[in-house]
Amino acid sequence: MKRLFALPAFVAAFLAALALCLAAPVHAATPITFWDTPQYGGNSFNEAVPDEAYFRALKATGATWVRLTFSKWKGEGRDFLIGNADDYKGIPASDLATLIKCLDAAESAGIKVVIVPLSLPGDRWSQQNGNKTDDRLWNDPKYWDQSTAFWRDLATALKNHPAVAGYNLINEPTPEKGLGLDEHANPAVRQAWYAKYKGTTHDLPDFYEQLIKAVRSVDPVTPIMVDGGWYANAWSFSYWPTRLSDDKVLYAFHMYEPYEATSAPNLKRQPQLRYPGTQAWLGGEKVSWDKAVMQRYLAGPFDWAKAHDVPANRMVAAEYGCVRQWVDCGAYLGDVLDTLNSYHAHWAFYGFREDGWDAMDYELSPEVTQGQFYYLREQGKADKLKRGGPLMKVIEAHMK
């Protein structure tokens, strides 16, 4: 049809921009808003690929999201999805198809997913590396580049998947390891250490900036989650001089302190270390852990966030837990969750129905021994494990 008049240039430009906005996928406008209100979830570090029934069971606890690693799955190469962490060449097609099928199952169950690798090029997870630390990523810039390429490729493949609520760039990075910084050092000591290593391959914020730039070149909207250093220690952000430049970043920390009490070796102690009461190092002093000390410790990441204009709803306790047969695990979980909920923080318990390890499966009845767990699993009868344990009820109560 012949036009009878010409639109003014500014009107035409406005209408063109409006048309582009309306044509954009709905997913593109909304992923970060998922994190505007507290979200509670679990961790899935399973050896088998989770199916829809698994995610529906997680959903039934009250969870809304899962932090999902693929690094234990079997794939085309030595390292699932990476191919080979010694020399990344591209994502194997069949591995990617497996991951997408898993994401589809989560979406069908109504669970959002944050994807997290245990390995990156030059940093193979120690349990798949002969229990030896692989620190090439923190010493050779070529592995920074390979990790950047991996995340660009993965974001390209997943950017429009409706289940994806975040990319957690690496689980529990340790660029500080072996360089004279104690894992439990106070903030001043951490800051002095960072001043020495800023701008080197041990500069974790700089590493993240490089990865984020690559992700944003193909996916401008999916939230990005970053763990602090030293195994995501809650005080590790204290040496970061600024927040990261991207405005859709979630800052994650893990909570297993005091590790002497919450970890498996404590089960063999006679008597077990107790909570409250365990003596352990924190910030250069030995403290007796109780709820007040826990509150002081967990204030660390939130104090850093406030100082750097990071909203509390961008902070995530991405892992926390204690071995289920520890006598004080219930009291410990309750105090952790009381403290996190006082900040209206996001959190995810570790872990949900892990198929290769029973120690932090809080659904299991206290009657289920480690031997029974492994026997039934090997017999293909994991569904016979007695559940309904009281620890999961502590967690579920804090989701309400």
C-alpha positions in Angstrom: 0.0 0.0 0.0 1.3 3.4 -0.9 2.1 5.5 2.2 0.2 8.8 2.4 2.7 10.5 4.7 6.2 10.0 6.2 6.7 9.5 10.0 9.1 11.9 11.7 12.5 10.4 12.1 12.3 10.2 16.0 8.9 8.5 15.9 10.2 5.9 13.4 13.2 5.3 15.6 11.1 4.8 18.7 8.7 2.4 16.9 11.7 0.4 15.6 13.1 0.1 19.1 9.8 -0.9 20.5 9.4 -3.6 17.9 12.8 -5.1 18.9 11.9 -5.1 22.5 8.6 -6.9 21.8 10.3 -9.4 19.6 13.0 -10.3 22.3 12.5 -13.6 24.1 10.6 -13.3 27.4 13.5 -15.2 29.1 15.9 -12.4 28.3 14.1 -9.8 30.4 13.5 -11.8 33.6 16.3 -14.1 34.8 17.8 -11.8 37.4 14.4 -11.1 39.0 14.2 -14.7 40.2 16.8 -13.7 42.7 15.0 -10.6 44.0 13.3 -12.6 46.7 14.9 -15.3 48.9 15.4 -18.6 47.1 16.1 -21.9 48.9 17.5 -24.9 47.2 19.8 -27.9 47.3 23.0 -29.1 45.7 23.1 -31.9 43.2 26.6 -33.4 42.9 25.5 -36.8 41.6 27.3 -39.4 39.5 24.2 -40.3 37.6 22.3 -37.7 35.6 19.3 -36.6 37.6 15.9 -37.2 36.1 12.5 -35.5 36.5 11.6 -37.7 39.5 14.7 -36.5 41.3 13.8 -32.8 40.7 10.2 -33.4 41.7 11.4 -34.9 45.0 13.6 -31.8 45.5 10.7 -29.6 44.7 8.6 -31.4 47.3 10.9 -30.2 50.1 10.0 -26.6 49.3 13.1 -25.9 47.2 12.9 -23.6 44.2 16.4 -24.1 42.7 19.3 -26.5 42.5 23.0 -26.0 42.1 23.9 -28.7 39.6 27.3 -30.0 38.7 27.8 -32.2 35.6 31.5 -32.9 36.4 30.9 -36.4 37.8 28.9 -37.6 34.8 30.4 -39.9 32.1 31.0 -38.3 28.8 32.8 -38.6 25.5 36.1 -37.5 26.9 37.9 -37.7 30.2 36.2 -34.6 31.6 32.4 -34.3 31.0 31.5 -31.3 28.8 35.1 -30.0 28.8 36.4 -33.0 26.8 39.8 -32.8 28.3 40.8 -30.3 31.0 44.4 -30.6 29.8 43.5 -29.0 26.5 40.0 -27.7 25.8 38.9 -27.9 22.2 35.2 -27.5 22.4 32.1 -29.0 24.0 31.4 -32.6 22.9 27.9 -32.7 21.3 26.6 -35.7 23.1 27.7 -34.3 26.5 25.8 -31.1 25.7 22.7 -33.1 24.7 22.8 -35.0 28.0 23.0 -31.7 30.0 20.1 -30.2 28.0 18.0 -33.2 28.6 18.7 -32.9 32.4 17.8 -29.2 32.2 14.5 -30.1 30.5 13.7 -32.5 33.3 14.3 -29.7 35.9 12.1 -27.3 34.0 9.3 -29.9 33.8 9.6 -30.3 37.6 9.5 -26.5 38.2 13.1 -26.3 39.5 15.5 -23.5 38.4 19.1 -24.5 37.8 22.5 -22.9 38.5 25.1 -24.8 36.6 28.5 -25.2 38.2 31.6 -27.1 37.0 34.0 -28.8 39.5 36.7 -28.6 36.9 37.8 -26.1 34.3 40.7 -26.3 31.8 43.9 -26.4 33.8 42.0 -27.1 37.1 40.8 -30.7 37.2 38.8 -31.6 40.3 41.3 -33.3 42.7 39.1 -36.4 43.1 39.4 -37.0 39.4 43.1 -36.2 39.4 44.5 -38.8 41.7 43.6 -36.6 44.7 46.3 -34.2 43.7 45.7 -30.4 43.4 45.7 -29.2 39.8 46.7 -25.6 39.9 47.7 -24.9 36.3 44.8 -22.5 35.9 46.4 -20.3 38.6 49.8 -20.3 37.0 49.4 -20.3 33.3 47.3 -17.7 31.4 46.6 -20.1 28.5 44.2 -21.9 30.9 42.5 -18.6 31.6 41.9 -18.4 27.9 40.7 -22.0 27.5 38.3 -21.5 30.5 37.1 -18.3 28.8 36.4 -20.2 25.6 34.6 -23.0 27.5 32.2 -20.6 29.2 31.6 -18.6 26.0 30.7 -21.9 24.3 28.5 -23.1 27.2 26.6 -19.8 27.5 26.0 -19.8 23.7 24.4 -23.2 24.0 22.3 -22.6 27.1 21.4 -18.9 27.0 17.8 -19.4 26.1 17.0 -22.5 28.3 14.1 -21.5 30.6 15.5 -23.6 33.5 18.8 -21.8 33.7 18.9 -19.3 36.6 22.6 -18.8 36.7 26.1 -19.8 35.6 28.4 -20.5 38.6 31.7 -20.1 36.9 33.8 -22.5 39.1 33.2 -24.4 42.3 35.5 -23.5 45.3 38.5 -21.9 43.5 41.8 -21.9 45.3 44.1 -19.4 43.6 45.6 -18.6 47.1 46.7 -22.2 47.8 50.5 -22.6 48.5 51.1 -18.8 48.6 51.3 -18.2 52.3 47.7 -17.2 53.0 46.0 -19.1 55.8 42.5 -20.2 54.9 41.1 -18.7 58.1 43.1 -15.4 58.0 41.5 -12.2 59.0 40.5 -9.6 56.4 43.6 -7.4 56.9 45.9 -10.3 56.2 43.9 -11.3 53.1 44.0 -7.7 51.8 47.8 -7.6 52.2 48.1 -10.9 50.3 45.9 -9.6 47.5 48.0 -6.5 47.1 50.9 -8.7 46.4 49.2 -10.9 43.8 46.8 -8.4 42.2 47.2 -8.5 38.4 48.8 -12.0 38.3 47.2 -15.4 37.4 46.2 -15.6 41.1 43.9 -12.6 40.8 40.5 -14.2 41.2 38.4 -11.1 40.6 40.4 -10.4 37.4 39.8 -14.0 36.2 36.1 -13.6 36.8 36.0 -10.3 34.8 37.6 -12.1 31.9 35.1 -15.0 32.0 32.1 -12.6 32.5 33.1 -10.5 29.5 33.1 -13.6 27.3 29.7 -14.8 28.6 28.2 -11.4 28.1 29.4 -11.3 24.5 26.9 -14.1 23.8 24.4 -13.9 26.7 23.7 -10.5 28.1 21.1 -11.5 30.7 21.6 -14.8 32.5 22.8 -14.2 36.1 26.4 -15.2 36.9 27.4 -16.6 40.3 31.0 -16.4 41.6 32.5 -18.2 44.5 34.9 -16.5 46.7 38.5 -17.9 47.0 39.9 -20.5 49.4 37.2 -23.0 48.7 34.5 -20.3 48.8 35.4 -19.4 52.4 32.9 -16.8 53.7 35.6 -14.3 54.5 37.4 -14.5 51.1 35.5 -11.6 49.6 37.1 -9.3 52.2 40.2 -8.9 50.0 38.2 -7.9 46.9 38.6 -4.1 46.6 35.5 -3.6 44.6 32.4 -5.5 43.4 32.6 -6.9 39.8 31.7 -4.7 37.0 28.7 -6.7 35.8 25.4 -5.8 37.5 23.9 -9.3 37.3 26.4 -11.1 39.5 25.6 -13.3 42.6 28.3 -13.6 45.1 28.5 -17.1 46.7 30.2 -18.5 49.8 30.1 -21.9 51.5 29.5 -22.7 55.2 31.1 -25.8 56.9 32.9 -24.0 59.7 34.2 -25.2 62.1 35.2 -27.9 59.7 36.8 -30.0 62.4 33.3 -30.6 63.8 31.1 -30.7 60.7 33.2 -33.1 58.6 33.3 -36.9 58.5 36.5 -37.4 60.6 34.7 -36.1 63.7 32.4 -39.1 63.7 35.5 -41.3 64.6 36.5 -39.1 67.5 35.8 -40.3 71.1 34.2 -38.1 72.2 33.0 -36.1 69.1 33.7 -32.4 69.0 30.5 -30.6 69.9 28.5 -27.7 68.8 28.4 -25.3 70.6 31.9 -25.6 72.1 34.3 -26.7 69.4 37.6 -24.8 69.6 38.9 -23.8 66.2 40.9 -21.0 64.5 39.2 -18.0 63.1 41.0 -14.8 61.9 44.2 -15.6 63.8 42.5 -16.4 67.1 41.2 -19.6 68.6 37.5 -19.3 69.3 34.8 -21.5 70.9 32.2 -21.9 68.2 28.6 -21.0 69.3 25.8 -19.1 67.6 27.4 -15.7 68.4 30.7 -16.8 66.7 28.7 -18.2 63.8 26.9 -14.9 63.4 30.2 -13.0 63.5 31.6 -15.3 60.8 28.6 -15.2 58.5 28.4 -11.4 58.8 31.7 -11.2 56.8 30.3 -11.5 53.3 27.3 -9.3 54.1 29.5 -6.6 55.6 31.7 -6.7 52.4 28.5 -6.5 50.3 27.2 -3.5 52.2 30.5 -1.7 51.9 30.5 -2.2 48.1 26.8 -1.5 47.4 26.0 -5.1 46.7 22.4 -5.8 47.7 21.9 -8.6 50.2 19.7 -10.4 47.7 22.8 -10.8 45.5 24.5 -12.9 48.2 24.2 -16.7 48.2 25.2 -19.3 50.8 25.6 -21.8 47.9 26.6 -24.7 50.2 26.3 -25.5 53.8 26.1 -28.6 55.9 27.4 -31.1 58.4 27.6 -34.9 58.4 24.2 -36.3 59.3 25.3 -38.7 62.0 27.1 -36.0 64.0 25.3 -35.7 67.3 25.0 -31.9 66.9 24.2 -31.6 63.2 20.6 -30.5 63.8 21.5 -27.7 66.2 24.2 -26.6 63.8 21.9 -26.5 60.8 19.3 -24.6 62.8 21.8 -21.9 63.8 23.2 -21.6 60.3 19.7 -21.1 58.8 18.6 -18.7 61.5 21.6 -16.5 60.7 21.2 -16.7 56.9 17.5 -16.0 57.1 18.1 -12.9 59.2 19.8 -11.5 56.1 17.0 -12.7 53.8 19.8 -14.5 51.9 19.5 -17.2 49.3 20.9 -20.6 50.2 21.3 -24.2 49.1 21.9 -27.1 51.4 24.5 -29.8 50.6 23.4 -32.1 49.2 20.2 -33.6 47.9 20.1 -37.4 47.5 23.7 -37.7 46.5 24.1 -41.1 44.9 27.8 -41.7 45.8 27.9 -40.5 49.3 25.5 -40.6 52.2 27.0 -38.4 54.8 25.0 -35.2 54.0 21.8 -36.8 52.8 19.5 -35.3 55.5 16.4 -37.2 54.4 17.9 -40.5 55.5 16.7 -42.0 58.7 19.4 -42.1 61.4 19.0 -45.9 61.3 20.6 -46.0 57.8 24.3 -46.8 58.2 26.9 -46.1 55.6 27.2 -49.8 54.9 23.5 -50.1 54.2 23.6 -47.1 51.9 26.4 -48.5 49.8 25.0 -52.0 49.8 21.5 -51.0 48.6 23.0 -48.6 46.0 25.2 -51.4 44.6 22.2 -53.7 44.5 20.2 -51.1 42.5 17.8 -50.7 45.5 18.5 -47.1 46.6 14.8 -46.5 46.6 14.6 -48.9 49.6 16.6 -46.5 51.8 14.6 -45.4 54.8 13.9 -41.7 54.6 12.0 -39.2 56.8 15.1 -38.2 58.9 14.7 -35.2 61.3 17.5 -33.1 59.8 15.5 -32.5 56.6 12.7 -31.2 58.7 15.0 -28.6 60.2 15.9 -27.4 56.7 12.3 -27.4 55.4 11.1 -25.4 58.4 13.4 -22.6 57.4 12.1 -22.5 53.9 8.7 -21.3 55.1 
